Amino acid sequence: MSEKLEVILVDVGNSSIKTTEVVNGEFINTKIWEDISQVENYYEGTALMISSVRNLPSSLLDNKNAKVLSHLTPMPITIDYTTPETLGPDRIAAAVGAIELFPNKDNLIIDVGTCMTIDFIDKSTVFRGGIISPGLKMRMKSMAHYTDKLPDISDEIQDMNSPALGKSTKECLFSGSFWGMIHEINGVIKTIEQDFTSLNTILTGGDAHFFESNLKAHIFAGSKIVQKGLYRIWKHQ
């Protein structure tokens, strides 16, 4: 079988831009970019399927080879959301990715990045809604920003431990941010499980590795959940 480049999946997040090539249904050559114009120039003339939480340049919006995901895009799920026009395309893509990876299940998607989102899509493929709250670094930065003396430790998190009780101000800031998120996530899981006992919990996002060992039963999906969702939506067109 000859190799056929089908589409470039483009995930434009708050912190990075990621592309993945789809060749004969296989995901290959994932790349990280600094600017969306680099992607547009590099893949000129190639089909693009884009999820973006940022504003995109008009050149890309007018590009006949580019499909930009929104709530109006035909997709294989139903969105039960009061303001669908405000629903992030990354959340839509992840929800579609969840039913692609784990069909016929009630899926709770925990995406830990710049912000943390927790979204629920049921086994009948209805997106039921979710929560948005600050991510790990955002919590740390906000405490430094809104006080005079608390330090910003957001660039030190790789070197920090996670004691339940900190023994220094930096440890206390880390513990408050980290364990606050852990208890928030586990609290949401417990609440949803009251109505959906066979809940499938999926962890993804750039900071997910910090939380893997401290959450209730979950599946670590890395970034492939958004990729899977974008590809499924592209095929649905």
N, CA, C and O of each residue as an XYZ file, in Angstrom:
948
protein
N       0.842     -1.197      0.000
C       0.000      0.000      0.000
C       0.878      1.247      0.000
O       1.778      1.369      0.831
N       0.627      2.167     -0.916
C       1.403      3.397     -0.968
C       0.957      4.316      0.165
O      -0.207      4.322      0.564
N       1.906      5.084      0.666
C       1.591      5.992      1.755
C       0.764      7.169      1.240
O       1.066      7.754      0.200
N      -0.273      7.497      1.984
C      -1.137      8.613      1.601
C      -1.310      9.535      2.797
O      -1.836      9.138      3.837
N      -0.858     10.775      2.632
C      -1.069     11.774      3.671
C      -2.509     12.272      3.569
O      -2.881     12.931      2.598
N      -3.305     11.952      4.575
C      -4.724     12.302      4.540
C      -4.985     13.728      5.015
O      -5.655     14.508      4.338
N      -4.445     14.059      6.191
C      -4.763     15.337      6.814
C      -3.715     15.635      7.887
O      -3.080     14.728      8.425
N      -3.547     16.936      8.187
C      -2.718     17.359      9.305
C      -3.653     17.786     10.433
O      -4.491     18.668     10.250
N      -3.510     17.169     11.581
C      -4.302     17.538     12.751
C      -3.554     18.625     13.507
O      -2.389     18.447     13.864
N      -4.211     19.745     13.753
C      -3.566     20.902     14.364
C      -4.283     21.245     15.670
O      -5.459     21.609     15.670
N      -3.564     21.124     16.767
C      -4.102     21.418     18.094
C      -3.425     22.682     18.620
O      -2.280     22.638     19.069
N      -4.139     23.809     18.561
C      -3.595     25.095     19.006
C      -4.077     25.348     20.431
O      -5.233     25.705     20.656
N      -3.175     25.157     21.382
C      -3.510     25.367     22.783
C      -3.050     26.716     23.275
O      -2.521     27.519     22.507
N      -3.249     26.969     24.553
C      -2.814     28.236     25.128
C      -1.299     28.330     25.215
O      -0.730     29.416     25.100
N      -0.643     27.179     25.419
C       0.800     27.179     25.655
C       1.616     26.699     24.469
O       2.792     27.045     24.364
N       1.036     25.920     23.578
C       1.798     25.364     22.462
C       0.890     25.046     21.290
O      -0.334     25.007     21.422
N       1.511     24.820     20.139
C       0.807     24.395     18.927
C       1.375     23.052     18.526
O       2.589     22.912     18.376
N       0.523     22.068     18.353
C       0.974     20.719     18.054
C       0.326     20.243     16.753
O      -0.876     20.419     16.550
N       1.126     19.641     15.882
C       0.581     19.059     14.654
C       0.920     17.573     14.601
O       1.956     17.136     15.103
N       0.030     16.813     13.987
C       0.250     15.385     13.771
C      -0.208     15.036     12.369
O      -1.309     15.406     11.963
N       0.623     14.332     11.634
C       0.267     13.886     10.291
C      -0.483     12.562     10.374
O      -0.139     11.692     11.174
N      -1.510     12.420      9.541
C      -2.243     11.150      9.455
C      -1.951     10.531      8.096
O      -2.327     11.082      7.061
N      -1.279      9.385      8.105
C      -0.912      8.669      6.884
C      -1.536      7.283      6.943
O      -1.223      6.483      7.825
N      -2.420      7.012      5.994
C      -3.120      5.722      5.955
C      -3.748      5.385      7.308
O      -3.716      4.236      7.749
N      -4.314      6.394      7.956
C      -4.989      6.176      9.232
C      -4.085      6.124     10.435
O      -4.570      6.008     11.561
N      -2.765      6.209     10.231
C      -1.799      6.164     11.330
C      -1.343      7.573     11.682
O      -1.152      8.408     10.797
N      -1.169      7.835     12.966
C      -0.710      9.145     13.440
C       0.813      9.129     13.533
O       1.384      8.303     14.244
N       1.473     10.044     12.814
C       2.937     10.075     12.796
C       3.422     11.531     12.836
O       2.650     12.474     12.661
N       4.732     11.671     13.074
C       5.429     12.964     12.945
C       4.747     14.095     13.705
O       4.418     15.129     13.124
N       4.538     13.899     14.987
C       4.011     14.989     15.810
C       5.099     16.045     15.993
O       6.242     15.725     16.320
N       4.726     17.310     15.777
C       5.669     18.422     15.872
C       5.089     19.517     16.765
O       3.872     19.666     16.882
N       5.986     20.278     17.391
C       5.603     21.428     18.208
C       6.054     22.698     17.492
O       7.170     22.767     16.978
N       5.174     23.708     17.463
C       5.460     24.952     16.756
C       5.262     26.139     17.691
O       4.546     26.057     18.689
N       5.917     27.246     17.340
C       5.773     28.469     18.124
C       4.667     29.363     17.578
O       4.017     30.085     18.334
N       4.455     29.316     16.269
C       3.511     30.240     15.643
C       2.683     29.504     14.601
O       3.203     28.649     13.885
N       1.407     29.828     14.511
C       0.519     29.131     13.583
C       0.895     29.410     12.128
O       0.625     28.583     11.257
N       1.510     30.555     11.852
C       1.923     30.852     10.475
C       2.980     29.868      9.983
O       3.055     29.576      8.790
N       3.793     29.359     10.905
C       4.781     28.353     10.537
C       4.089     27.083     10.039
O       4.530     26.460      9.073
N       3.023     26.719     10.697
C       2.260     25.532     10.307
C       1.634     25.739      8.931
O       1.707     24.868      8.064
N       1.023     26.894      8.750
C       0.349     27.195      7.488
C       1.332     27.167      6.321
O       1.021     26.639      5.253
N       2.516     27.738      6.527
C       3.522     27.767      5.460
C       4.112     26.391      5.191
O       4.315     26.010      4.038
N       4.384     25.653      6.250
C       5.028     24.336      6.112
C       4.098     23.343      5.402
O       4.542     22.526      4.595
N       2.808     23.431      5.718
C       1.845     22.470      5.157
C       0.959     23.126      4.092
O      -0.202     22.752      3.931
N       1.503     24.088      3.379
C       0.737     24.780      2.335
C       0.173     23.778      1.320
O       0.900     22.929      0.806
N      -1.122     23.888      1.042
C      -1.760     23.015      0.072
C      -2.235     21.689      0.632
O      -2.837     20.894     -0.091
N      -1.973     21.431      1.918
C      -2.361     20.180      2.559
C      -3.622     20.388      3.394
O      -3.833     21.467      3.947
N      -4.454     19.359      3.482
C      -5.673     19.438      4.292
C      -5.314     19.577      5.767
O      -4.491     18.825      6.289
N      -5.946     20.556      6.440
C      -5.720     20.799      7.861
C      -7.041     20.677      8.615
O      -8.062     21.203      8.174
N      -7.020     19.984      9.752
C      -8.168     19.944     10.665
C      -7.711     20.575     11.958
O      -6.824     20.045     12.627
N      -8.314     21.722     12.330
C      -7.760     22.577     13.367
C      -8.704     22.716     14.559
O      -9.892     23.000     14.407
N      -8.146     22.510     15.736
C      -8.793     22.901     16.983
C      -7.948     24.015     17.579
O      -6.745     23.841     17.775
N      -8.564     25.163     17.871
C      -7.785     26.285     18.384
C      -8.530     27.011     19.498
O      -9.708     27.346     19.365
N      -7.815     27.248     20.604
C      -8.374     28.062     21.680
C      -7.905     29.512     21.547
O      -8.233     30.353     22.384
N      -7.135     29.802     20.490
C      -6.689     31.174     20.222
C      -7.403     31.708     18.978
O      -7.977     30.944     18.202
N      -7.357     33.019     18.802
C      -7.831     33.621     17.561
C      -6.857     33.274     16.438
O      -5.641     33.342     16.619
N      -7.395     32.903     15.283
C      -6.573     32.503     14.149
C      -6.498     33.630     13.129
O      -7.432     34.426     13.023
N      -5.398     33.714     12.371
C      -5.273     34.756     11.349
C      -6.278     34.537     10.226
O      -6.684     33.407      9.954
N      -6.674     35.626      9.579
C      -7.670     35.551      8.510
C      -7.184     34.692      7.350
O      -7.986     34.053      6.668
N      -5.870     34.676      7.126
C      -5.338     33.861      6.031
C      -5.655     32.388      6.232
O      -5.897     31.658      5.271
N      -5.650     31.958      7.487
C      -5.950     30.561      7.775
C      -7.451     30.311      7.748
O      -7.897     29.265      7.276
N      -8.223     31.250      8.245
C      -9.679     31.110      8.236
C     -10.216     31.064      6.805
O     -11.240     30.434      6.542
N      -9.521     31.733      5.885
C      -9.937     31.763      4.483
C      -9.312     30.641      3.654
O      -9.607     30.503      2.467
N      -8.461     29.852      4.275
C      -7.755     28.777      3.578
C      -8.740     27.649      3.245
O      -9.302     27.031      4.150
N      -8.948     27.383      1.966
C      -9.927     26.365      1.560
C      -9.519     24.959      1.971
O     -10.350     24.051      1.993
N      -8.236     24.774      2.300
C      -7.765     23.456      2.723
C      -7.884     23.243      4.230
O      -7.607     22.154      4.730
N      -8.295     24.279      4.946
C      -8.340     24.205      6.409
C      -9.776     24.157      6.909
O     -10.616     24.954      6.491
N     -10.052     23.217      7.808
C     -11.338     23.163      8.498
C     -11.075     23.492      9.967
O     -10.284     22.819     10.629
N     -11.738     24.525     10.468
C     -11.557     24.968     11.843
C     -12.758     24.501     12.670
O     -13.900     24.858     12.383
N     -12.485     23.712     13.681
C     -13.544     23.124     14.492
C     -14.287     24.186     15.299
O     -13.672     25.053     15.920
N     -15.615     24.107     15.283
C     -16.463     24.942     16.131
C     -17.712     24.133     16.483
O     -17.865     22.990     16.052
N     -18.599     24.739     17.267
C     -19.829     24.037     17.641
C     -20.736     23.816     16.444
O     -21.661     23.007     16.517
N     -20.489     24.524     15.327
C     -21.299     24.374     14.120
C     -20.782     23.277     13.194
O     -21.453     22.909     12.230
N     -19.605     22.762     13.480
C     -19.017     21.715     12.646
C     -19.819     20.423     12.785
O     -20.120     20.021     13.909
N     -20.177     19.757     11.685
C     -20.845     18.449     11.815
C     -19.961     17.485     12.601
O     -18.766     17.374     12.326
N     -20.538     16.793     13.572
C     -19.749     15.900     14.418
C     -20.621     14.761     14.932
O     -21.847     14.864     14.912
N     -19.999     13.672     15.395
C     -20.757     12.482     15.786
C     -21.230     12.490     17.237
O     -21.455     11.427     17.816
N     -21.384     13.685     17.838
C     -21.907     13.775     19.194
C     -22.968     14.867     19.236
O     -23.052     15.712     18.345
N     -23.779     14.829     20.296
C     -24.758     15.876     20.558
C     -24.244     16.740     21.696
O     -23.789     16.220     22.715
N     -24.313     18.049     21.531
C     -23.820     18.971     22.553
C     -24.997     19.536     23.343
O     -25.810     20.290     22.809
N     -25.078     19.164     24.612
C     -26.102     19.673     25.522
C     -25.435     20.737     26.395
O     -24.952     20.455     27.492
N     -25.422     21.966     25.877
C     -24.665     23.053     26.489
C     -25.416     24.349     26.201
O     -25.770     24.615     25.052
N     -25.657     25.145     27.214
C     -26.491     26.336     27.058
C     -25.897     27.345     26.089
O     -26.626     27.998     25.341
N     -24.566     27.475     26.100
C     -23.887     28.424     25.208
C     -22.862     27.670     24.353
O     -21.660     27.813     24.576
N     -23.310     26.877     23.390
C     -22.378     26.057     22.602
C     -21.345     26.878     21.850
O     -20.253     26.391     21.559
N     -21.687     28.136     21.531
C     -20.738     28.977     20.808
C     -19.521     29.327     21.664
O     -18.496     29.754     21.133
N     -19.622     29.150     22.976
C     -18.495     29.435     23.868
C     -17.736     28.172     24.271
O     -16.740     28.251     24.989
N     -18.193     27.029     23.822
C     -17.544     25.766     24.193
C     -16.234     25.608     23.439
O     -16.218     25.636     22.208
N     -15.150     25.445     24.157
C     -13.831     25.353     23.539
C     -13.728     24.185     22.575
O     -14.157     23.081     22.908
N     -13.169     24.398     21.384
C     -13.023     23.298     20.426
C     -12.127     22.179     20.936
O     -12.290     21.030     20.526
N     -11.183     22.489     21.822
C     -10.359     21.445     22.412
C     -11.200     20.508     23.269
O     -10.949     19.304     23.318
N     -12.197     21.068     23.941
C     -13.097     20.245     24.759
C     -13.993     19.381     23.872
O     -14.275     18.227     24.196
N     -14.442     19.958     22.742
C     -15.251     19.187     21.792
C     -14.432     18.037     21.227
O     -14.895     16.896     21.197
N     -13.213     18.334     20.778
C     -12.359     17.301     20.181
C     -12.067     16.188     21.183
O     -12.087     15.009     20.828
N     -11.797     16.560     22.430
C     -11.504     15.552     23.451
C     -12.723     14.667     23.721
O     -12.585     13.463     23.938
N     -13.915     15.270     23.705
C     -15.138     14.486     23.928
C     -15.347     13.475     22.802
O     -15.707     12.324     23.049
N     -15.118     13.918     21.563
C     -15.237     12.994     20.430
C     -14.147     11.931     20.506
O     -14.397     10.762     20.210
N     -12.948     12.329     20.900
C     -11.863     11.363     21.069
C     -12.189     10.317     22.118
O     -11.816      9.152     21.975
N     -12.884     10.725     23.173
C     -13.246      9.794     24.238
C     -14.179      8.699     23.735
O     -13.998      7.526     24.062
N     -15.181      9.084     22.938
C     -16.102      8.051     22.449
C     -15.454      7.206     21.363
O     -15.880      6.077     21.118
N     -14.428      7.745     20.709
C     -13.695      6.967     19.712
C     -12.808      5.933     20.390
O     -12.735      4.785     19.952
N     -12.128      6.347     21.468
C     -11.236      5.440     22.192
C     -12.004      4.487     23.101
O     -11.618      3.331     23.271
N     -13.101      4.985     23.689
C     -13.856      4.197     24.669
C     -15.350      4.273     24.353
O     -16.102      4.935     25.068
N     -15.785      3.593     23.276
C     -17.203      3.657     22.869
C     -18.109      2.961     23.881
O     -17.686      2.069     24.616
N     -19.360      3.393     23.894
C     -20.389      2.787     24.741
C     -20.056      2.865     26.224
O     -20.417      1.980     27.000
N     -19.354      3.947     26.614
C     -19.027      4.175     28.017
C     -19.391      5.607     28.409
O     -19.437      6.506     27.569
N     -19.646      5.796     29.700
C     -19.785      7.138     30.249
C     -18.375      7.638     30.552
O     -17.696      7.101     31.426
N     -17.939      8.669     29.825
C     -16.555      9.122     29.901
C     -16.428     10.475     30.591
O     -17.115     11.433     30.235
N     -15.542     10.542     31.581
C     -15.191     11.790     32.238
C     -13.763     12.129     31.824
O     -12.841     11.348     32.062
N     -13.580     13.304     31.201
C     -12.288     13.686     30.626
C     -11.681     14.792     31.477
O     -12.238     15.886     31.581
N     -10.541     14.501     32.082
C      -9.829     15.469     32.918
C      -8.631     15.955     32.123
O      -7.694     15.196     31.875
N      -8.660     17.219     31.722
C      -7.593     17.806     30.911
C      -6.870     18.849     31.757
O      -7.422     19.899     32.086
N      -5.619     18.535     32.101
C      -4.862     19.388     33.006
C      -3.797     20.131     32.215
O      -2.755     19.577     31.865
N      -4.084     21.401     31.942
C      -3.150     22.231     31.192
C      -3.091     23.613     31.798
O      -3.077     23.745     33.021
N      -3.056     24.657     30.970
C      -3.062     26.025     31.479
C      -4.261     26.225     32.399
O      -4.120     26.730     33.513
N      -5.435     25.827     31.931
C      -6.611     25.659     32.784
C      -6.880     24.167     32.934
O      -6.390     23.361     32.144
N      -7.647     23.807     33.931
C      -8.106     22.437     34.062
C      -9.568     22.380     33.648
O     -10.394     23.141     34.151
N      -9.881     21.479     32.733
C     -11.271     21.236     32.383
C     -11.620     19.802     32.724
O     -10.805     18.896     32.550
N     -12.821     19.602     33.207
C     -13.355     18.261     33.441
C     -14.697     18.200     32.729
O     -15.622     18.935     33.076
N     -14.804     17.328     31.737
C     -16.007     17.259     30.907
C     -16.582     15.849     30.904
O     -15.859     14.861     31.024
N     -17.898     15.786     30.764
C     -18.590     14.496     30.797
C     -19.366     14.275     29.503
O     -20.157     15.122     29.087
N     -19.128     13.127     28.875
C     -19.915     12.709     27.714
C     -20.433     11.306     28.000
O     -19.658     10.399     28.301
N     -21.739     11.135     27.905
C     -22.315      9.854     28.315
C     -22.260      8.816     27.199
O     -21.861      9.114     26.073
N     -22.661      7.612     27.525
C     -22.535      6.487     26.593
C     -23.435      6.635     25.365
O     -23.231      5.944     24.366
N     -24.416      7.516     25.425
C     -25.252      7.798     24.256
C     -24.688      8.946     23.429
O     -25.370      9.480     22.555
N     -23.433      9.328     23.707
C     -22.654     10.352     22.991
C     -23.253     11.745     23.119
O     -23.213     12.533     22.175
N     -23.808     12.045     24.288
C     -24.283     13.396     24.585
C     -23.271     14.077     25.504
O     -22.968     13.580     26.588
N     -22.751     15.223     25.055
C     -21.862     16.026     25.884
C     -22.706     16.764     26.907
O     -23.526     17.609     26.546
N     -22.510     16.447     28.194
C     -23.388     16.952     29.248
C     -22.876     18.233     29.912
O     -23.617     18.865     30.665
N     -21.632     18.628     29.653
C     -21.077     19.802     30.313
C     -19.864     19.444     31.150
O     -19.349     18.329     31.072
N     -19.411     20.400     31.952
C     -18.217     20.152     32.739
C     -17.860     21.327     33.632
O     -18.718     22.129     34.002
N     -16.581     21.417     33.973
C     -16.096     22.520     34.790
C     -14.818     23.076     34.166
O     -14.114     22.379     33.435
N     -14.532     24.343     34.467
C     -13.259     24.967     34.109
C     -12.712     25.607     35.375
O     -13.422     26.341     36.063
N     -11.452     25.330     35.682
C     -10.818     25.964     36.833
C      -9.342     26.194     36.533
O      -8.834     25.680     35.537
N      -8.643     26.955     37.372
C      -7.235     27.248     37.081
C      -6.374     25.987     37.076
O      -6.599     25.059     37.852
N      -5.389     25.976     36.190
C      -4.422     24.891     36.165
C      -3.368     25.078     37.243
O      -3.422     26.038     38.011
N      -2.404     24.157     37.302
C      -1.414     24.134     38.376
C      -0.575     25.412     38.406
O      -0.466     26.054     39.451
N       0.015     25.783     37.276
C       0.862     26.978     37.249
C       0.036     28.244     37.437
O       0.505     29.204     38.049
N      -1.183     28.255     36.917
C      -2.031     29.436     37.058
C      -2.346     29.701     38.527
O      -2.382     30.854     38.957
N      -2.575     28.643     39.294
C      -2.847     28.812     40.725
C      -1.640     29.418     41.434
O      -1.772     30.304     42.278
N      -0.465     28.920     41.071
C       0.754     29.428     41.703
C       1.011     30.880     41.316
O       1.350     31.702     42.167
N       0.851     31.192     40.043
C       1.091     32.561     39.576
C       0.094     33.540     40.188
O       0.463     34.663     40.530
N      -1.153     33.130     40.329
C      -2.178     34.045     40.836
C      -1.910     34.414     42.291
O      -2.153     35.554     42.687
N      -1.409     33.466     43.102
C      -1.123     33.783     44.501
C       0.008     34.797     44.606
O      -0.026     35.679     45.464
N       1.011     34.677     43.736
C       2.099     35.652     43.728
C       1.612     37.008     43.206
O       2.019     38.057     43.704
N       0.747     36.971     42.209
C       0.271     38.206     41.581
C      -0.581     39.044     42.523
O      -0.479     40.270     42.536
N      -1.420     38.383     43.311
C      -2.378     39.111     44.140
C      -1.901     39.325     45.581
O      -2.671     39.771     46.432
N      -0.642     39.010     45.848
C      -0.073     39.304     47.162
C       1.253     40.036     46.982
O       1.823     40.047     45.891
N       1.739     40.648     48.065
C       3.002     41.377     47.992
C       4.213     40.490     48.243
O       5.285     40.734     47.689
N       4.053     39.460     49.076
C       5.229     38.746     49.549
C       5.308     37.273     49.149
O       6.360     36.653     49.309
N       4.230     36.708     48.638
C       4.303     35.306     48.250
C       5.044     35.169     46.921
O       4.764     35.916     45.984
N       5.994     34.217     46.823
C       6.784     34.079     45.595
C       6.037     33.304     44.509
O       5.118     32.535     44.792
N       6.447     33.523     43.282
C       5.925     32.756     42.150
C       6.802     31.512     41.996
O       7.972     31.617     41.626
N       6.238     30.337     42.279
C       7.018     29.095     42.205
C       6.677     28.277     40.958
O       7.047     27.108     40.854
N       5.962     28.906     40.008
C       5.457     28.148     38.858
C       6.574     27.566     37.989
O       6.348     26.586     37.278
N       7.771     28.150     38.035
C       8.882     27.626     37.252
C       9.714     26.607     38.021
O      10.707     26.097     37.503
N       9.314     26.309     39.258
C      10.085     25.399     40.099
C       9.371     24.078     40.358
O       9.850     23.252     41.135
N       8.234     23.879     39.714
C       7.408     22.732     40.101
C       8.060     21.392     39.794
O       7.754     20.395     40.449
N       8.952     21.350     38.810
C       9.617     20.075     38.506
C      10.462     19.594     39.674
O      10.698     18.395     39.823
N      10.918     20.525     40.503
C      11.819     20.176     41.607
C      11.111     20.073     42.943
O      11.746     19.792     43.959
N       9.813     20.295     42.957
C       9.082     20.323     44.223
C       8.538     18.944     44.564
O       8.178     18.167     43.681
N       8.485     18.653     45.864
C       7.810     17.452     46.345
C       6.352     17.791     46.616
O       5.944     18.946     46.497
N       5.575     16.786     46.978
C       4.144     17.036     47.187
C       3.689     16.576     48.563
O       2.806     15.724     48.656
N       4.272     17.120     49.649
C       3.791     16.748     50.985
C       2.389     17.308     51.215
O       2.022     18.344     50.661
N       1.620     16.613     52.033
C       0.279     17.115     52.347
C       0.365     18.421     53.113
O      -0.485     19.296     52.951
N       1.396     18.559     53.954
C       1.619     19.786     54.707
C       3.015     20.299     54.394
O       4.002     19.599     54.618
N       3.098     21.505     53.884
C       4.392     22.071     53.550
C       5.163     22.503     54.787
O       4.575     22.872     55.803
N       6.499     22.451     54.686
C       7.371     22.871     55.779
C       8.083     24.186     55.456
O       8.894     24.667     56.246
N       7.782     24.752     54.314
C       8.294     26.062     53.934
C       7.194     26.760     53.158
O       6.221     26.127     52.746
N       7.345     28.069     52.956
C       6.308     28.792     52.214
C       6.175     28.248     50.797
O       5.062     28.117     50.288
N       7.298     27.929     50.155
C       7.228     27.387     48.797
C       6.515     26.037     48.789
O       5.702     25.765     47.905
N       6.824     25.184     49.782
C       6.138     23.887     49.863
C       4.646     24.075     50.127
O       3.818     23.339     49.590
N       4.309     25.060     50.952
C       2.892     25.318     51.232
C       2.155     25.778     49.975
O       1.022     25.365     49.728
N       2.799     26.629     49.186
C       2.196     27.087     47.940
C       2.008     25.922     46.976
O       0.968     25.804     46.327
N       3.017     25.067     46.887
C       2.911     23.909     46.011
C       1.802     22.973     46.488
O       0.965     22.533     45.700
N       1.806     22.674     47.801
C       0.819     21.736     48.339
C      -0.597     22.261     48.170
O      -1.508     21.504     47.836
N      -0.786     23.564     48.401
C      -2.118     24.134     48.229
C      -2.607     24.024     46.804
O      -3.772     23.713     46.559
N      -1.705     24.284     45.852
C      -2.076     24.210     44.433
C      -2.293     22.764     44.003
O      -3.310     22.431     43.394
N      -1.323     21.911     44.326
C      -1.342     20.524     43.869
C      -2.466     19.723     44.529
O      -3.292     19.118     43.845
N      -2.487     19.724     45.875
C      -3.486     18.913     46.562
C      -4.881     19.510     46.426
O      -5.876     18.788     46.490
N      -4.959     20.825     46.239
C      -6.261     21.423     45.950
C      -6.854     20.864     44.672
O      -8.049     20.578     44.605
N      -5.995     20.705     43.631
C      -6.466     20.135     42.369
C      -6.815     18.662     42.520
O      -7.818     18.202     41.974
N      -5.987     17.913     43.263
C      -6.257     16.488     43.477
C      -7.635     16.303     44.118
O      -8.444     15.504     43.646
N      -7.893     17.043     45.192
C      -9.164     16.878     45.901
C     -10.337     17.389     45.062
O     -11.442     16.851     45.136
N     -10.093     18.413     44.276
C     -11.140     18.913     43.372
C     -11.506     17.846     42.345
O     -12.685     17.569     42.122
N     -10.494     17.253     41.726
C     -10.735     16.216     40.714
C     -11.446     15.021     41.326
O     -12.459     14.557     40.803
N     -10.907     14.520     42.447
C     -11.519     13.342     43.068
C     -12.934     13.645     43.555
O     -13.791     12.762     43.553
N     -13.184     14.886     43.973
C     -14.532     15.264     44.384
C     -15.510     15.245     43.217
O     -16.647     14.798     43.366
N     -15.070     15.728     42.054
C     -15.932     15.697     40.865
C     -16.206     14.253     40.453
O     -17.340     13.896     40.133
N     -15.151     13.417     40.462
C     -15.333     12.000     40.111
C     -16.373     11.362     41.035
O     -17.282     10.676     40.568
N     -16.239     11.588     42.340
C     -17.168     11.001     43.319
C     -18.600     11.470     43.070
O     -19.544     10.687     43.185
N     -18.758     12.744     42.731
C     -20.102     13.284     42.484
C     -20.733     12.652     41.246
O     -21.892     12.239     41.283
N     -19.976     12.576     40.147
C     -20.520     11.998     38.913
C     -20.811     10.512     39.082
O     -21.776      9.996     38.518
N     -19.968      9.817     39.867
C     -20.160      8.375     40.080
C     -21.451      8.057     40.830
O     -21.915      6.917     40.791
N     -22.028      9.020     41.498
C     -23.299      8.780     42.190
C     -24.411      8.435     41.207
O     -25.327      7.682     41.537
N     -24.328      8.988     40.001
C     -25.350      8.727     38.981
C     -24.857      7.804     37.871
O     -25.659      7.199     37.159
N     -23.537      7.696     37.725
C     -22.965      6.881     36.652
C     -21.881      5.993     37.261
O     -20.707      6.361     37.296
N     -22.291      4.833     37.733
C     -21.410      3.989     38.543
C     -20.278      3.343     37.746
O     -19.258      2.967     38.324
N     -20.443      3.210     36.432
C     -19.395      2.594     35.617
C     -18.574      3.644     34.880
O     -18.168      3.438     33.736
N     -18.338      4.759     35.537
C     -17.676      5.901     34.927
C     -16.256      5.550     34.473
O     -15.480      4.954     35.221
N     -15.935      5.929     33.244
C     -14.595      5.756     32.691
C     -13.878      7.101     32.783
O     -14.301      8.068     32.149
N     -12.806      7.175     33.558
C     -12.121      8.434     33.816
C     -10.829      8.507     33.009
O      -9.991      7.607     33.074
N     -10.679      9.586     32.252
C      -9.555      9.750     31.325
C      -8.742     10.972     31.733
O      -9.304     12.046     31.951
N      -7.436     10.821     31.838
C      -6.544     11.915     32.205
C      -5.699     12.316     31.005
O      -5.100     11.465     30.348
N      -5.654     13.607     30.723
C      -4.876     14.099     29.593
C      -4.375     15.502     29.917
O      -4.687     16.043     30.978
N      -3.604     16.092     29.013
C      -3.119     17.457     29.197
C      -1.643     17.525     29.534
O      -1.049     16.539     29.970
N      -1.054     18.695     29.329
C       0.382     18.871     29.477
C       0.918     18.645     30.873
O       2.077     18.261     31.030
N       0.091     18.878     31.908
C       0.543     18.684     33.289
C       0.004     17.397     33.903
O       0.097     17.196     35.114
N      -0.558     16.528     33.071
C      -1.206     15.315     33.595
C      -0.239     14.426     34.369
O      -0.640     13.759     35.323
N       1.042     14.411     33.964
C       2.004     13.506     34.609
C       2.206     13.833     36.089
O       2.630     12.970     36.857
N       1.906     15.072     36.499
C       2.031     15.417     37.907
C       0.988     14.701     38.760
O       1.191     14.502     39.958
N      -0.132     14.313     38.141
C      -1.289     13.866     38.910
C      -1.569     12.369     38.796
O      -2.417     11.843     39.516
N      -0.872     11.686     37.907
C      -1.190     10.289     37.606
C      -1.297      9.408     38.843
O      -2.260      8.653     38.979
N      -0.327      9.493     39.742
C      -0.250      8.546     40.855
C      -1.152      8.910     42.027
O      -1.243      8.153     42.993
N      -1.822     10.063     41.954
C      -2.607     10.513     43.106
C      -4.103     10.582     42.840
O      -4.857     11.043     43.697
N      -4.544     10.136     41.674
C      -5.958     10.172     41.356
C      -6.587      8.801     41.525
O      -5.910      7.773     41.505
N      -7.907      8.817     41.693
C      -8.642      7.558     41.704
C      -8.504      6.896     40.336
O      -8.005      7.516     39.397
N      -8.938      5.654     40.217
C      -8.750      4.860     38.995
C      -9.021      5.676     37.742
O     -10.075      6.297     37.596
N      -8.045      5.660     36.844
C      -8.168      6.451     35.633
C      -7.329      5.819     34.527
O      -6.526      4.916     34.763
N      -7.538      6.319     33.325
C      -6.750      5.903     32.165
C      -5.993      7.118     31.672
O      -6.597      8.162     31.428
N      -4.672      7.002     31.520
C      -3.864      8.105     31.017
C      -3.875      8.054     29.498
O      -3.411      7.079     28.907
N      -4.399      9.093     28.863
C      -4.567      9.082     27.409
C      -3.572      9.978     26.691
O      -3.563     10.017     25.460
N      -2.729     10.703     27.430
C      -1.784     11.600     26.777
C      -2.509     12.603     25.895
O      -3.595     13.070     26.236
N      -1.909     12.928     24.770
C      -2.528     13.902     23.861
C      -3.351     13.231     22.767
O      -3.991     13.915     21.968
N      -3.342     11.901     22.723
C      -3.994     11.235     21.595
C      -5.507     11.395     21.599
O      -6.147     11.175     20.570
N      -6.091     11.770     22.719
C      -7.539     11.888     22.764
C      -8.018     13.040     21.890
O      -9.036     12.911     21.211
N      -7.301     14.167     21.895
C      -7.666     15.288     21.030
C      -7.391     14.932     19.570
O      -8.196     15.248     18.694
N      -6.266     14.280     19.305
C      -5.945     13.852     17.941
C      -7.006     12.913     17.393
O      -7.478     13.075     16.268
N      -7.374     11.929     18.204
C      -8.401     10.974     17.780
C      -9.713     11.690     17.483
O     -10.399     11.375     16.510
N     -10.052     12.657     18.334
C     -11.291     13.394     18.134
C     -11.273     14.226     16.867
O     -12.250     14.241     16.118
N     -10.167     14.921     16.620
C     -10.061     15.735     15.409
C     -10.154     14.875     14.158
O     -10.810     15.251     13.187
N      -9.502     13.730     14.182
C      -9.518     12.854     13.007
C     -10.922     12.291     12.772
O     -11.379     12.196     11.633
N     -11.595     11.922     13.859
C     -12.957     11.401     13.730
C     -13.897     12.469     13.177
O     -14.751     12.171     12.343
N     -13.745     13.700     13.633
C     -14.577     14.801     13.130
C     -14.266     15.076     11.674
O     -15.176     15.316     10.881
N     -12.983     15.043     11.309
C     -12.596     15.270      9.920
C     -13.224     14.205      9.015
O     -13.708     14.529      7.931
N     -13.221     12.965      9.440
C     -13.815     11.881      8.645
C     -15.338     12.023      8.574
O     -15.969     11.550      7.629
N     -15.912     12.669      9.568
C     -17.365     12.818      9.636
C     -17.885     13.856      8.639
O     -19.079     13.894      8.344
N     -16.986     14.696      8.123
C     -17.402     15.786      7.225
C     -18.041     15.231      5.932
O     -18.449     16.003      5.064
